[in-house]
Amino acid sequence: MLIAQISDLHVHVAGDNAYGIVDTKPLVERAIAHLNRLRPRPDVVVATGDLVHRGQVAEYEILRSLLL
């Protein structure tokens, strides 16, 4: 079984960069694209740590759209 882990995505709403600096959305998109290109593909991907930045519903909605 091949397991991949991604951690501390800190997904945020537009204009509220993580720590006032980092626009995490393109980085998360790149990480997910990389995982999808792996051969063999992981059997499971575990996302841990701070998945969203401030715990807002809108952030979780963005995270969901990125992971689908």
N, C-alpha and C positions, 0 to 999 in steps of 0.2 A: 504494500500500500504506500502510495506517494502522498505525503502531506505537505502543503505549503502554508506558511503563516505570514500574514501581513499585520502590522501593528501600528497603532497611534496615527490613524488617518487624519484626524482633526478636520473633518469635513465641516465647512462653514457656509453661511449664506453669502451671496455676492456683496462685495464691498466691506466685508468684515474679515479681512485676512487673519490667519492664525498668527497670534503674537504681533499683530499689526504689520506683518511683513510678508508672510508666505501665503500665496494663493494655492491651496492644496488640491483643488479640483483637478487641474491638469496632471498633477503628480499621481493622484489616485487613479485617474484614467490610464495613465501610462503603465502603472504597476499592474492594473487589471489586464490591459492589453498584453503585457509581457507574460503574465500567467497563462492567458489564453493561447499564446503561441508556443508554449512549452510542449515538447514532445519527448517522452510521453507527458500527457497532461496530468496534473495532480488529481488524485481521486477525491480529495477534499481540500478546501481552503479554509483556514481558520483565521478569522479577523479578531484581534484582541486589542486591548488598551483603549485609549480614547478614540472612539470611532467618529464622534462629532466633537466640535469645539466647545460649544456652550450648552449643549443639552436641549436645544430648541427643537420643536416639532418640525419646523422648516428644514433644519439641518438633517434630521432623520429622513425626511422625504427626499432630499437630494442624495443622501447616502443610498437609499433604496433604489433610486433611479440609476445610480452608478453600478450597483451590484446586480441588477437584472439583466 
